Amino acid sequence: MNDPYLVPLPTLTPGRVRRHHFLGDKGLAMRARQARSFVRGRLRSERGAATAEYAITTLAAVGFAGLLVVVLRSGEVRGMLTDIVRSALSIPA
């Protein structure tokens, strides 16, 4: 190994569990509980829920607007709307 930045990996013996000497068995159990607690907290968190709701609402509004444009461009609907506007603006005799 000529590269000074490479660090040799420790050798592992099959069938033997390596423990961190600074944590011990109780320390590993504590770290596992902390990790589970952290994951549960992140899964229950509602952070970003409002942003997702706004995004879904915006997509629904854009889809509805697109559908409305398609419907209003048809000749039948345009004729019906024109008749409604004419009858609303006309003065009855």
Legacy VTK file of the C-alpha trace (Angstrom):
# vtk DataFile Version 3.0
C-alpha trace
ASCII
DATASET POLYDATA
POINTS 93 float
0.000 0.000 0.000
1.726 3.067 -1.265
-1.229 5.440 -0.870
-1.062 7.140 2.554
-4.837 7.849 2.484
-5.876 4.204 2.311
-6.630 2.686 5.678
-6.552 -1.100 6.006
-9.890 -2.638 6.929
-10.037 -4.770 10.066
-10.133 -8.478 9.481
-13.344 -10.211 10.442
-13.428 -13.682 11.909
-16.391 -15.795 10.750
-18.899 -16.586 13.496
-17.658 -13.819 15.759
-19.619 -10.638 16.432
-17.519 -7.553 16.828
-18.640 -5.187 19.572
-17.604 -1.613 19.895
-15.414 -1.490 22.941
-16.642 1.982 23.867
-20.349 1.042 23.740
-20.539 -2.488 25.052
-23.702 -4.594 24.910
-25.818 -2.077 26.805
-24.582 0.731 24.582
-25.547 -1.167 21.435
-29.021 -1.818 22.802
-29.351 1.857 23.687
-28.258 2.926 20.181
-30.752 0.466 18.651
-33.572 1.924 20.779
-32.551 5.439 19.791
-32.495 4.479 16.119
-35.961 2.870 16.336
-37.302 5.915 18.164
-35.826 8.233 15.527
-37.342 6.229 12.658
-40.758 6.075 14.344
-40.659 9.820 14.948
-39.784 10.529 11.326
-42.544 8.236 10.054
-45.159 9.881 12.294
-44.018 13.392 11.458
-46.342 15.521 9.368
-43.564 17.764 8.175
-44.180 18.709 4.549
-47.804 17.544 4.596
-49.150 21.034 3.879
-46.808 21.425 0.920
-47.958 18.104 -0.520
-51.593 19.112 -0.052
-50.989 22.408 -1.862
-49.256 20.568 -4.699
-52.127 18.095 -5.111
-54.699 20.903 -4.969
-52.782 22.884 -7.582
-52.572 19.864 -9.891
-56.310 19.258 -9.494
-57.068 22.905 -10.276
-54.870 22.832 -13.392
-56.548 19.622 -14.557
-60.014 21.100 -14.011
-59.027 24.298 -15.848
-57.751 22.255 -18.798
-60.975 20.266 -18.928
-63.001 23.481 -18.748
-61.059 24.974 -21.661
-61.686 21.873 -23.780
-65.395 21.918 -22.987
-65.804 25.655 -23.597
-64.091 25.470 -26.993
-66.695 23.078 -28.357
-69.256 24.642 -30.709
-72.341 23.451 -28.834
-71.262 24.871 -25.499
-70.163 28.118 -27.113
-73.591 28.476 -28.745
-75.400 27.761 -25.468
-73.287 30.316 -23.594
-73.885 32.910 -26.302
-77.657 32.321 -26.094
-77.564 32.645 -22.282
-75.638 35.925 -22.458
-77.975 37.320 -25.184
-81.093 36.414 -23.235
-79.633 37.919 -20.028
-78.752 41.183 -21.780
-81.963 41.539 -23.751
-84.720 43.744 -22.438
-88.078 41.996 -22.304
-90.835 43.772 -24.173
LINES 1 94
93 0 1 2 3 4 5 6 7 8 9 10 11 12 13 14 15 16 17 18 19 20 21 22 23 24 25 26 27 28 29 30 31 32 33 34 35 36 37 38 39 40 41 42 43 44 45 46 47 48 49 50 51 52 53 54 55 56 57 58 59 60 61 62 63 64 65 66 67 68 69 70 71 72 73 74 75 76 77 78 79 80 81 82 83 84 85 86 87 88 89 90 91 92
